[in-house]
Amino acid sequence: MRKLALHWQILLGMLFGVVFALILVQFDWGKSFISNWIKPFGNIFINVLKLIAVPLILASLIKGISDLKDISKLSKMGGRTIGIYLCTTVLAVSIGLGIVNIVKPGSFITAETRNELLNSYANEANSKIEDAAKQSQTGPLQALEDIVPSNIFAAASDNGNMLQVIFFAIFFGIAMILIPEEKSKPVKAFFDGFNDVILKMIDLIMLAAPIGVFALLAALVAEAPSVDLFKALAMYSVTVLVGLALVIVVYLILLKIFAQKNPSYFLKGIAPAQLLAFSTSSSAATLPVTMERTVENLGVDDEVASFVLPIGATINMDGTSLYQAVAAVFIAQAFGMGLSLEAQLGIIATATLASIGSAAVPGAGMVMLVIVLAQAGIPEAGLALIFAIDRPLDMCRTSVNVTGDAAVSVIVAKSVNKLT
């Protein structure tokens, strides 16, 4: 009997989770049952994925860089990777601003709905505003300073410090290239074997993926806000979703032009990672699967994938940057504010930089959005207007982030003749 493809297994798990939750929430005990007995399995699944994120980055990056045996290859690949990431992020923000100015979803918010949302989510908004205030008090070079860890073990203990882990891995890999090969050989053999073990762990974890996404989607449905709030934010959601869809279309066009890859081939290869990103809302948690699918199904050489994807999971947040642009203008429209061209250009710059600084974990984009709002002079309290619908949209934009990472890895691999 032919085994069902992984992406179909994950889709069925998601579907059964939604249906299961919709049935159980009809009973008084349904929500508490899902919260106490189903949601923990989803949390365990995410934790197991996060568990191997740091070891994977260390093993794959060190292995990938040491395989290059030439620093000039590293600089060539690094320059192209970061350049493409920045260009696509700016493009994503511009797409978001264009659509939100055409649709004007903020005009659909009535004063009554606005007040209801502001009252319902005031505490959550204040929490994010406080977090952003702490971050805005830092110096202009704080982001650069934060990249360099003072203790690699402390950095590796928190997935939010992914850039620090990447810095150490790149530094370590470069040092391995610069010493005589006979001295680096045992170290390289260790990391090659370590990388193989981590990849096998990913295979084992993915056996539980359908169960994990079943639990995650069931919990999401059970904890969803009232239908009335979703109706009020329908146009905002549609605006974000159309923008995200256009970003994916742009990536498919780039793949066709620069990598000569058919869109259906790419989407089929990366589908399990997209679905997992949708379920977990975390690029970091999805990274192990993204790497596996990119290497084994899209033909990207391991040394390219191990360099491009960890960096992408940290700085390439196209879905997040688009959402920040749309959300900022939406909130301004809801408050009846007009934004000048200068203010919207400022949003492009701030959203691009903020998305690079976003941690690859659920909800981090919200804190960065406060900075975008403050830069544009939009009331930060308006954050409460979008809390009701943020989690489903966070799932969608994370899928776009992961799609962008994979697409760039294919393009970079093609440019350095490492694509099969």
Secondary structure as UniProt FT lines:
FT   HELIX           6..24
FT   TURN            25..26
FT   TURN            28..29
FT   HELIX           30..33
FT   HELIX           34..38
FT   HELIX           39..51
FT   HELIX           53..68
FT   HELIX           71..103
FT   HELIX           105..108
FT   HELIX           111..120
FT   HELIX           122..136
FT   TURN            140..141
FT   HELIX           142..147
FT   HELIX           152..156
FT   HELIX           159..161
FT   HELIX           162..178
FT   HELIX           181..206
FT   TURN            207..208
FT   HELIX           209..222
FT   HELIX           227..232
FT   HELIX           234..258
FT   HELIX           263..280
FT   HELIX           283..298
FT   HELIX           302..315
FT   HELIX           318..334
FT   TURN            335..336
FT   HELIX           341..357
FT   TURN            362..363
FT   HELIX           364..376
FT   HELIX           380..386
FT   HELIX           387..415
FT   TURN            416..417
//
